[in-house]
Amino acid sequence: MAIDPNILKLYLVTDPHLCAQLGVEKTVEAAVRGGVSMVQLRDKDASTADRIALATRLKPICAQYQVPLVINDDVEAALQSDVDGVHVGQGDMAASLARTKIGTDKILGLSVETVEAAKQTPSNIVDYIGIGPIYPTPTKSDHKPPIGFDGLATICAASPVYTVAIGGLKITDCARVMAAGVNGMAVVSAICGQDNPYDAAAGLRRSLDALFI
């Protein structure tokens, strides 16, 4: 499907441990009210059944604010819960197979860590790539070495599809992220790890919106 790149502007990736104080649902609800434009349900330790159950609870929250909801690395959960799409990594299901399974109307994102992988991204299959990690991040133990902002800009320039940066990013990184040429910024602890996810999301969104003027 042809996506609106604005949905990538402030992209929340959930973390069940960081969200534990409020819970994933309340965190997501506060975040989308604050200006998050896309949500990815990511829980590496959950079962497919658990992901389906949580996605089913998150769907009406995201739909109320017209925010797309995708599931990380679980095509079956994405299909069963009928969310807006799925995001896969380089070591997960092949993007071509994921697209075959989810059809043409769903969003498909792909994690990319190198220029070569970006160049090889099939633009007729993948809607956007997540580029990173920019910084080392404890929320994803199996990530590759950080690429920094120079690496981000280089990979972004090589991408044939829309791009979003991820990996330890905070509000103080907004200007450097957007200067690299990406369409958006994905965060985890900058919202999930905060006492007030609404305020955190609103602050990030104001900073990003100001850079688009």
Buried (B, 14 or more C-beta within 10 A) or exposed (E): EEBEBEBBBBBBBBBBEBBEEBEBBEBBBBBBBBBBBBBBBBBEEBEBEBBBBBBBBBBEBBBEBEBBBBBBBBBBBBBBBEBBBBBBBEEBBEBEEBBEBBEEEBBBBBBBBBBEBBEEBEEEBBBBBBBBBBBEBEBBEEBEEBBBBEBBBBBBEBBBBBBBBBBBBBBEBBEBBBEBBBBBBBBBBBBBBBEEBBEBBBBBBEBBEEEEE
